């Protein structure tokens, strides 16, 4: 393997400790001593990548409806903190560019997951890759997705950016897909991971990162099995400095 991951990556920015996919989440990761974050990006109706996990606005913001059908002006006026807690009320929904700029300011490494509506995977992959390539400064970030179409488009738009294939399980074609996409890593659910999986991923030349692990004991078991990195919603419990190598 030629690519090294941070060992502990805060899921959706600050995990459960702050509103997910916000600038406040990035600050929370830093306060917990975590220097790496995972973020989700999807396109607005205007084709601008915003940080948001769901296809709809309802769960995490003051808005309703589909992100892909909402204009930038509406998205920028939403409260992305009120659904988490009153203390984070009025936290804005950031664009990907704003989030990258804040990551650079905070010296945070980032894994940016490309999310997309069906039929828009290529457009989203390309837009995300172009913005990351043009905006990021410092340690090279990583792009990931469940969508091979999105990763192929990202590769064409910014071939210099490393990529990782997200898996819900180890289907027979996982290695072929990852190799075809020129990936450096494979990201899999932590549940069910065995030393056999770890060995197969490493033998193929990929890094293996597992999601989403929130207690120290399973993290220690995964690292003992040879897993390279974990995503966590609790960077306060899974302290990055405790697993440094």
C-alpha positions as CSV (number, residue, x, y, z in Angstrom):
1,X,0.0,0.0,0.0
2,X,1.4,3.4,-0.9
3,X,-1.4,5.6,0.6
4,X,-1.7,6.3,4.3
5,X,-5.0,7.2,6.0
6,X,-5.5,9.0,9.3
7,X,-6.4,6.2,11.7
8,X,-9.5,8.0,13.1
9,X,-11.9,10.0,11.0
10,X,-14.8,12.0,12.4
11,X,-18.0,10.9,10.5
12,X,-19.9,13.8,8.9
13,X,-17.5,16.3,10.4
14,X,-18.1,16.1,14.2
15,X,-20.1,13.0,14.4
16,X,-23.0,13.3,16.8
17,X,-21.4,16.0,18.9
18,X,-22.4,18.8,16.5
19,X,-24.8,19.3,13.5
20,X,-23.5,17.0,10.8
21,X,-21.8,18.4,7.7
22,X,-21.5,21.9,9.1
23,X,-18.6,24.3,9.8
24,X,-19.5,23.8,13.5
25,X,-18.8,20.1,13.1
26,X,-15.4,20.8,11.8
27,X,-14.6,22.9,14.8
28,X,-15.9,20.1,17.1
29,X,-13.6,17.6,15.5
30,X,-10.6,19.8,16.2
31,X,-11.8,20.3,19.8
32,X,-11.8,16.5,20.2
33,X,-8.3,16.2,18.9
34,X,-9.3,14.7,15.6
35,X,-7.5,15.9,12.5
36,X,-9.5,14.1,9.9
37,X,-13.1,14.3,8.9
38,X,-15.6,12.7,6.5
39,X,-18.0,15.0,4.7
40,X,-20.9,14.4,2.3
41,X,-21.5,16.6,-0.8
42,X,-24.5,16.7,-3.2
43,X,-25.7,19.1,-5.8
44,X,-28.3,21.9,-5.5
45,X,-30.8,22.8,-8.3
46,X,-28.1,25.3,-9.5
47,X,-25.5,22.6,-9.7
48,X,-23.5,23.8,-6.6
49,X,-22.2,21.1,-4.2
50,X,-23.5,21.6,-0.6
51,X,-22.6,19.6,2.5
52,X,-25.5,17.4,3.2
53,X,-26.0,13.6,3.6
54,X,-29.6,13.1,2.8
55,X,-31.3,13.6,-0.6
56,X,-33.9,15.7,1.3
57,X,-33.6,18.7,3.7
58,X,-36.1,17.6,6.3
59,X,-34.0,15.6,8.8
60,X,-31.0,18.0,9.3
61,X,-32.2,21.5,8.3
62,X,-35.1,23.9,8.7
63,X,-36.1,23.3,5.1
64,X,-38.2,20.7,3.3
65,X,-38.0,19.0,-0.1
66,X,-35.2,17.6,-2.2
67,X,-31.8,19.2,-2.2
68,X,-31.5,18.7,-6.0
69,X,-34.7,20.7,-6.5
70,X,-33.7,23.6,-4.2
71,X,-31.9,26.8,-5.4
72,X,-28.7,28.0,-3.8
73,X,-30.4,31.1,-2.4
74,X,-32.8,29.0,-0.5
75,X,-30.2,26.5,0.8
76,X,-27.9,29.3,2.0
77,X,-30.8,30.7,4.1
78,X,-31.5,27.5,5.9
79,X,-30.7,26.6,9.6
80,X,-28.6,23.4,9.6
81,X,-28.2,23.4,13.4
82,X,-31.6,23.6,14.9
83,X,-32.4,19.9,14.3
84,X,-29.4,19.0,16.4
85,X,-29.9,21.3,19.4
86,X,-30.8,24.8,20.4
87,X,-27.2,25.7,21.1
88,X,-26.4,25.2,17.4
89,X,-29.4,27.2,16.0
90,X,-28.7,29.4,13.0
91,X,-25.8,27.3,11.9
92,X,-25.7,27.6,8.1
93,X,-25.7,24.9,5.5
94,X,-22.3,25.3,3.9
95,X,-21.2,24.9,0.3
96,X,-18.4,22.4,-0.3
97,X,-16.1,25.3,-1.2
98,X,-16.8,26.9,2.2
99,X,-16.1,23.7,4.0
100,X,-12.9,23.1,2.1
101,X,-11.7,26.6,3.0
102,X,-12.4,25.9,6.6
103,X,-10.7,22.6,6.6
104,X,-7.6,24.3,5.1
105,X,-7.8,26.9,7.9
106,X,-8.1,24.2,10.6
107,X,-5.4,22.0,9.0
108,X,-8.0,19.1,8.7
109,X,-7.6,16.2,6.3
110,X,-10.9,15.3,4.6
111,X,-12.6,12.4,2.9
112,X,-15.4,13.9,0.8
113,X,-18.1,11.4,-0.1
114,X,-19.9,12.1,-3.4
115,X,-23.7,11.8,-3.0
116,X,-26.0,12.2,-6.0
117,X,-29.6,11.7,-7.2
118,X,-30.1,8.9,-9.7
119,X,-29.0,10.1,-13.1
120,X,-26.8,12.9,-11.7
121,X,-23.9,10.8,-10.5
122,X,-21.5,12.0,-13.2
123,X,-22.4,15.6,-12.8
124,X,-22.0,15.5,-9.1
125,X,-18.7,13.6,-9.3
126,X,-17.3,16.0,-11.7
127,X,-18.4,19.1,-9.9
128,X,-17.1,17.9,-6.5
129,X,-13.7,16.9,-8.0
130,X,-13.3,20.2,-9.8
131,X,-14.0,22.3,-6.6
132,X,-11.7,20.1,-4.4
133,X,-8.9,20.3,-7.0
134,X,-9.2,24.1,-7.3
135,X,-9.7,25.0,-3.7
136,X,-7.8,22.6,-1.5
137,X,-4.3,23.5,-0.2
138,X,-2.1,21.3,1.8
139,X,-2.5,17.5,2.5
140,X,-4.3,15.9,-0.4
141,X,-7.9,14.9,0.5
142,X,-9.7,11.8,-0.6
143,X,-12.9,11.4,-2.7
144,X,-15.2,8.4,-2.2
145,X,-18.6,7.1,-3.3
146,X,-20.8,4.1,-3.6
147,X,-21.3,5.2,-7.2
148,X,-18.8,4.0,-9.8
149,X,-20.2,6.5,-12.2
150,X,-19.5,9.4,-9.8
151,X,-16.0,8.1,-9.2
152,X,-15.3,7.7,-12.9
153,X,-16.4,11.3,-13.5
154,X,-14.3,12.5,-10.6
155,X,-11.3,10.8,-12.0
156,X,-11.8,12.4,-15.4
157,X,-12.2,15.9,-13.8
158,X,-9.3,15.7,-11.3
159,X,-7.2,12.6,-11.9
160,X,-4.7,13.7,-9.3
161,X,-7.1,13.3,-6.4
162,X,-7.1,9.9,-4.8
163,X,-10.3,7.9,-4.7
164,X,-11.9,5.2,-2.6
165,X,-14.8,2.8,-3.3
166,X,-17.5,2.5,-0.7
167,X,-19.0,-0.9,-0.2
168,X,-22.1,-2.2,1.6
169,X,-20.6,-5.7,1.5
170,X,-17.8,-7.6,-0.3
171,X,-19.6,-8.6,-3.5
172,X,-17.5,-10.7,-5.9
173,X,-16.6,-7.7,-8.2
174,X,-15.4,-5.3,-5.5
175,X,-11.7,-5.7,-6.4
176,X,-12.4,-5.4,-10.2
177,X,-14.4,-2.2,-9.6
178,X,-11.8,-0.6,-7.3
179,X,-8.9,-1.4,-9.7
180,X,-10.8,-0.1,-12.7
181,X,-11.5,3.2,-10.8
182,X,-7.8,3.5,-9.8
183,X,-8.8,3.6,-6.1
184,X,-6.3,3.8,-3.3
185,X,-8.8,2.5,-0.7
186,X,-11.9,0.5,0.0
187,X,-14.4,1.6,2.7
188,X,-16.7,-1.1,4.2
189,X,-19.2,-1.5,7.0
190,X,-17.4,-2.6,10.2
191,X,-19.9,-5.3,10.9
192,X,-18.8,-8.6,9.7
193,X,-15.2,-7.6,8.8
194,X,-12.8,-10.5,9.2
195,X,-9.0,-11.0,8.9
196,X,-9.8,-12.7,5.6
197,X,-11.4,-9.4,4.3
198,X,-8.5,-7.4,5.6
199,X,-5.9,-9.7,4.0
200,X,-7.8,-9.7,0.6
201,X,-8.0,-5.9,0.6
202,X,-4.3,-5.5,1.5
203,X,-3.2,-8.2,-1.0
204,X,-5.0,-6.2,-3.7
205,X,-3.0,-3.1,-2.7
206,X,-5.8,-1.1,-1.1
207,X,-6.2,0.6,2.3
208,X,-9.2,-0.6,4.3
209,X,-11.3,1.9,6.3
210,X,-14.4,0.8,8.2
211,X,-17.6,2.7,9.2
212,X,-19.1,3.6,11.6
213,X,-17.6,2.6,15.0
214,X,-18.4,4.4,18.2
215,X,-17.0,2.4,21.1
216,X,-13.3,1.7,21.9
217,X,-13.5,-2.1,22.1
218,X,-14.6,-2.8,18.5
219,X,-12.2,-0.1,17.3
220,X,-9.4,-2.0,19.0
221,X,-10.6,-5.3,17.5
222,X,-10.6,-3.8,14.0
223,X,-7.1,-2.4,14.4
224,X,-5.9,-5.7,15.8
225,X,-7.3,-7.4,12.7
226,X,-5.3,-5.1,10.5
227,X,-7.9,-2.5,9.5
228,X,-6.2,0.8,8.6
229,X,-8.7,3.4,9.6
230,X,-12.2,3.8,11.2
231,X,-15.0,6.4,10.9
232,X,-16.6,7.4,14.1
233,X,-19.6,9.5,15.3
234,X,-17.9,9.8,18.7
235,X,-14.4,11.4,18.3
236,X,-14.6,12.2,22.0
237,X,-14.6,8.5,22.8
238,X,-12.4,7.3,19.9
239,X,-9.5,9.6,20.5
240,X,-7.2,9.9,17.6
241,X,-4.2,10.3,19.7
242,X,-4.8,6.9,21.4
243,X,-4.5,5.1,18.0
244,X,-1.7,7.0,16.4
245,X,1.1,4.9,14.8
